[in-house]
Amino acid sequence: MPIQEIPKHEDFYLLEVIRHPAFCWEFVQNIDKAESDEQFEFTDYQREFVCDFATYVSLVCGRATGKSEAIAAILTWLVLNNVFPDDYTVYFVPNKSQLDPVWNRTVRLYRYNSLLKHFITAKAGINSGEHKVTLLNGAILMMRLAGTKGDGANVIGLHTPFYIVDEGQSFPWGTWLEAEPIFNTWTAGARKMVSGVPNGFREKNVLYFADMESDSYTKHRIPAHRNPRYSPDDEIRNVELYGEPDADDYIHYVLGRHGKPTFAVFDRALMEMKSYPVYKLTLDGLTLKTLDEYIERLSAIPILGKNEQAIFGVDLGYTDPTAIYILRLNSKDQFQFHAKIQLNKVKYPVQTQIIDYLDSKFRPLIIGIDEGHAGIAEIQKLLYDERFAHKKYLDRVVPVQFTSNIVIGYDEEGKEITRKARPYAIVVMQTYANEHRIVFSTNDLETVAELERMVYVRTPSGNKVYKTLTPGGGAKGADHFTSALLCATLGWYLKHESLLNVKKKQKKLLMGGWLG
């Protein structure tokens, strides 16, 4: 489309992208005409930060620095100018939650933008199943996920001279290794780019490798403060979110630095995973009014097999959702996931009745319940309310108070052995996962992904501090189902496998008798 035909009042951003590609190198070869000596100059918005041309580039940023917009501009320029007419351009991200916003934005641009819609046919060119865009000029943009198992299956067979790995801090290492052969380094203008926001991981971390370990990559680091729109109010908000400037989260998400080492708790590569159904149900307390309506929905969950037994894990909430796992114990003494129930804004008395209904249906051996906040009152109802006396909940309900110590056994003198509840629960579940006592489902990868986001850092005293990251790598991610699973596995361990089952050694008492 001739430049003069573009309406003057719109799309100036995209017009600028076409005229001046959004690379941040001071002298970048015009790889559309790589055989010529023509070059152009590009600097950042402040005319201060310039980069050297390189085949391998790492871009490490704080949050809200414009990284995504810069990458989008690079991809737009590449395909509009059909820089690689005999190849395609690839954009990689770790998971679907990170791909969807980028893909949806791309589709909207090419369908409705007054400039870009002229580069694609009205009814073709966008393949949502393959996340592939084909322009009228022949250029192809492909967006790919790293893959559910991180084994590289989604990259094998590709060949490209230009690809970007975004959110490299959570990109699976196995997929990264499998992607090495797809890079056509011999093509003029070939380039590999890794970008992301640090999360403190070191081992098998793609972003850390490109930025800190490999000498092949040029290093470009942009803190949030470099955003020209960054204001004092933004700083106050970031301190509230991430802590003071010396806090780990602030260092990662504002300064864009790797900070102190952070360690993952669960590794997908060590998990046993099989394909089996997990029944997922979300109930909304704002739309369901009576207990019968809840039970009608819950009754759709199938009962267990003849030789299977149930274990419940429950994390109660109201403002935050309630999470309930129903696990089944199979004949091999392995835990599998049967159902995953989320209650949104359901009143606590109704939640108690829901738990009681599920108990009647599945007769679980153990019901592990988080005792924090609302849990205390609801546990008391189950244990001591006359309505539930016949259920013998005292024998099966295991209250879990994550902020306190728990008794895990007794020493030779009969003294209690205690441990901090949350770290001990995590160790138990980690052991079960690594020893394949828990079999995860490929049909419930959300559970696996949430566990993978659990990390720990060490304090100066050597203690571990655990937290769950958001899907994008930020602090304070939702971990309600993780808490429910911790309650289930810890409850089982305390009742069936801990030293509590060893009879407490009794001390001899002074015996009385008659004196002759």
C-alpha positions, 0 to 999 in steps of 0.5 A: 500500500503506498504511503500516501494512501494511509490516512494521516490521522491513524496508524502512525506507530505502524508507519514508523515501524515500517520506516524504522525497524524497532531494533535497538542496535546502533548500526543494524544491517538492513537484512532485507538487502543484506548483500548491500552496504546500506545501513541505518541508525536506531537508538532508544527513546532517550538517545542514550542507550545504544546496542551493538549488532549481534547474532545472539541477543539477550534482553533482561527487563523489569516489568512495564518497560515496554518489552512486549511492545518492542518485540511486537514491533520487531515481528511486525517489521520483519513480516511487513518487509518480508525480510526472510522471503524463503523462511519464516519467523518464529516467536516462542513462549513457555505456555498458553497463558503467555501466548494467548494475549500476544496471539489475540493482539496479533489477530486483532491488528491484522483483522482491524488495523487500517494499515495491517488489514491490507496485508492479509485477505479478509477470510484467510491468512490467520490459522488459529489452530497453528497460531500462524499468520501468512501475509499477502507478501508471502511472509510467515509468522509462527507462534509456538508453545514450548510444549506441555512436557518441555521435551521439545516436541513442538520445535523439532522439524522447524528451521528459521533464521530468526526466532525470539524466545520470550519469557525465557525465565520460565522456558523449559530447558529441554525445549531450549536444547531441542531448539538449538538445531533449528537456527539457520545461522548461515542466512544473512541477518540471522538472529536469536533473541532471548527476553524476559523478567528475572525470577532468580533461577539459575540452574537450567534457566534460559534467561539466566544462561543467555544473560549471565553464562553465555559469551555469545549473547550481547547483554541488554538490561532495562530496569522499570525506571527507564520507562519514561512514564515511570512516576513517583506513584509507580515507585510507591506502588512497586514498593508496596507490591515487591518490598524495599529496593533490596528485597528479592522481588523488587530486584527481579521485577523492578530492577530487572536483575537476577538477585539472589538465587531462587530454587524450584521445588517441583520439577516436571521432568521428575514427575510421573504423568499419565493420561486420565480424566480429572473432573473439574467443577467451578461453582459460583455462590453468586448464581447458585442459591440453594444447596440443592443446586450445588448438589445437583452439580456435584452429583455429576462427579463419578464415584470411584472404582471398586478398589479405590479409596478417596483422600480430600484436600481442602483450602477454604476461602470466600474472597479467595476461592475455596479449592477442593481436591478429591484424590484416589488411592489406587491398588499400587498405593499411588495417588491420582487426581479424581476431581478438582472443585473450586467454590467462588464466593460460596457462604461458609455454612454452604461449604460445610454442607458441600464437604459433608455431601462429598464425604457421604458420596466418597467416604474419604480416609482422610480430609486434610483442611487448612485451619487458617482463617475461616478453616478453624470455625468450619472444622469445629462444626464438622468435628463437634456439631451434633448434625455430623456426630454420626460421621466420626470426623474426629477420626478422619479430619486432619486440621493443618495450620501452616503457620505453626509447628506440628508434631511428627513423632516422639523421641526415645524419651517420649518427647514430641518431635516438631517441625514447621508445618508448611516447609514439612508439608512441602517436603512430604509432597515433594517426596511423593511427587519425586518417588511417583507416589503421586501420578499427575494427569496430562489432562490437568496441566494447570496443577502441574504448572501451579506446582512448578511456580512454587520456589524458595529462597534461603535467608541469611540464617539458612532457612528456606522461605517458600512462595508461589509465583504468578504465571508471568513470574511475579510474586504472590501467585494464587496457590489455593489448589497447592494448599489443598494438595498439601493438606491432603498429602500431609494429612495422609502422611500424619495419619498413616506414615509418620512416627506418630504411628509408633506407640509413644514409649511410656515412662515407668511410674512409681507403683504403690503398695502396702508396707508390711 
